[in-house]
Amino acid sequence: MTDEEIYTTEPVEPTPDPEPEQAPVEVISVGELLDRLAGEDSQEPEESAGEPAEEEPAEVIDPGPSFQELWDTPIQVIGMDEALRHLRTIVAQTEPHPAMTTDFADYTVSEALLLLLLLSAFMAACIKMLKGGFAWLR
């Protein structure tokens, strides 16, 4: 075998798929088509002359409440009472606490920590001033 081998192939032509045979189409005019459609709608079961046809009661569909009725109706959300109770608690906790009239028991934890931080900063500033003022005693 050599490195250069030449392969030749003949092009293959695709075979056409056999077309399925179609049923013959009946061509009718528009008027005849309308007559056929009208005839299908007007065909009713034959009634015997002695028996009157029983009319079936028409099904009444309830349209439901109108938009205005739905708009005026209050919506009840499940769990809303718990949310309102929680909201009242938040509002009660965030009401302003006058510093001179509020008991320490009424402060929240974060308010108490901020108060302690403020007091410690105030005390540190007072101590620095006293040390600076009495520096001559050393």
QUIFENJO-V209813 format. One record per residue. N is the residue number from 1. RES is the residue in one small letter. NEAR is the number of other C-alpha atoms within 8 Angstrom. Layout:
n:res:near
N:RES:NEAR
N:RES:NEAR
//
This chain:
n:res:near
1:m:3
2:t:4
3:d:4
4:e:4
5:e:6
6:i:4
7:y:4
8:t:4
9:t:4
10:e:4
11:p:4
12:v:4
13:e:4
14:p:4
15:t:4
16:p:4
17:d:4
18:p:4
19:e:4
20:p:4
21:e:4
22:q:4
23:a:4
24:p:4
25:v:4
26:e:4
27:v:4
28:i:6
29:s:6
30:v:6
31:g:6
32:e:8
33:l:9
34:l:8
35:d:8
36:r:8
37:l:8
38:a:8
39:g:8
40:e:7
41:d:7
42:s:6
43:q:6
44:e:5
45:p:4
46:e:4
47:e:7
48:s:6
49:a:5
50:g:4
51:e:6
52:p:7
53:a:5
54:e:4
55:e:4
56:e:4
57:p:4
58:a:4
59:e:4
60:v:4
61:i:4
62:d:4
63:p:4
64:g:4
65:p:6
66:s:6
67:f:6
68:q:6
69:e:8
70:l:8
71:w:7
72:d:6
73:t:6
74:p:5
75:i:4
76:q:5
77:v:5
78:i:5
79:g:6
80:m:8
81:d:7
82:e:7
83:a:8
84:l:8
85:r:8
86:h:8
87:l:8
88:r:8
89:t:8
90:i:8
91:v:8
92:a:7
93:q:7
94:t:6
95:e:6
96:p:4
97:h:6
98:p:6
99:a:5
100:m:4
101:t:6
102:t:9
103:d:6
104:f:6
105:a:4
106:d:6
107:y:9
108:t:7
109:v:6
110:s:6
111:e:8
112:a:10
113:l:8
114:l:8
115:l:8
116:l:8
117:l:8
118:l:8
119:l:8
120:s:8
121:a:8
122:f:8
123:m:8
124:a:8
125:a:8
126:c:8
127:i:8
128:k:8
129:m:8
130:l:8
131:k:8
132:g:7
133:g:7
134:f:8
135:a:7
136:w:5
137:l:4
138:r:4
//
